[in-house]
Amino acid sequence: MSGPLPELDPVIHAQARLRVVAALSTLPDGDRIAFPKLQDILAMTAGNLSVHLRKLEDAGYVDVTKTHHGRTPTTLIGLSRRGRLAFEEYTTAVRALIDPKHSDDLQREGR
């Protein structure tokens, strides 16, 4: 590898937040998931998930919408465009760390 090692986004790099962003990235662009469903998928406590969602929301990586379904409060979470781009850049950086040839190819392409 001829260039410097890529930096990994510290907001995404924390294990729990990486799991959140990876799960949300599987949703089609613009789709959202209910908080309890995301909590079940990730097998995280509500408090733990809330803390990590707040950090991701503060970074602009997730959109959190609080609404009502009938009389029941509902929290919907989706990956923002900025979050989707950050995750793509993160995965590119990880691939470059794992496969130096990939990093050299990206440098030749001007990325």
PERADA-V247776 format. One record per backbone hydrogen bond with DSSP energy under -0.5 kcal/mol. NH is the residue of the N-H (numbers start at 1). CO is the residue of the C=O. E is the energy in kcal/mol with one decimal. If there is no record, write none. Layout:
NH:CO:E
NH:CO:E
//
This chain:
13:9:-2.5
14:10:-0.8
18:14:-2.8
19:15:-2.1
20:16:-2.0
21:17:-2.8
22:18:-2.6
23:19:-2.2
24:20:-2.6
25:21:-2.1
26:22:-0.6
26:23:-1.1
27:24:-1.5
31:28:-2.5
33:77:-2.7
35:75:-2.7
38:34:-2.3
39:35:-2.8
40:36:-2.3
41:37:-2.5
42:38:-2.4
43:39:-1.2
44:39:-1.5
49:45:-2.6
50:46:-2.4
51:47:-2.1
52:48:-2.0
53:49:-2.7
54:50:-2.2
55:51:-1.6
56:52:-2.2
57:53:-2.9
58:54:-2.9
59:55:-1.4
60:57:-1.4
61:56:-2.7
62:56:-0.8
63:78:-2.9
64:62:-0.5
65:63:-0.5
65:76:-2.9
66:64:-0.5
67:65:-0.5
67:74:-3.2
69:72:-3.1
70:68:-0.7
71:69:-0.5
72:69:-1.6
73:71:-0.5
74:67:-3.2
76:65:-3.1
76:74:-0.5
77:33:-2.9
78:63:-2.0
80:61:-2.1
84:80:-2.6
85:81:-2.4
86:82:-2.6
87:83:-2.4
88:84:-2.2
89:85:-2.6
90:86:-2.3
91:87:-2.8
92:88:-2.0
93:89:-2.3
94:90:-2.4
95:91:-2.3
96:92:-2.1
97:93:-1.9
98:94:-2.1
99:95:-3.2
100:98:-0.5
102:99:-1.0
103:99:-1.3
104:100:-2.2
105:101:-2.4
106:102:-2.1
107:103:-2.2
108:104:-2.0
109:105:-1.6
110:106:-0.6
110:107:-0.9
111:106:-2.5
//
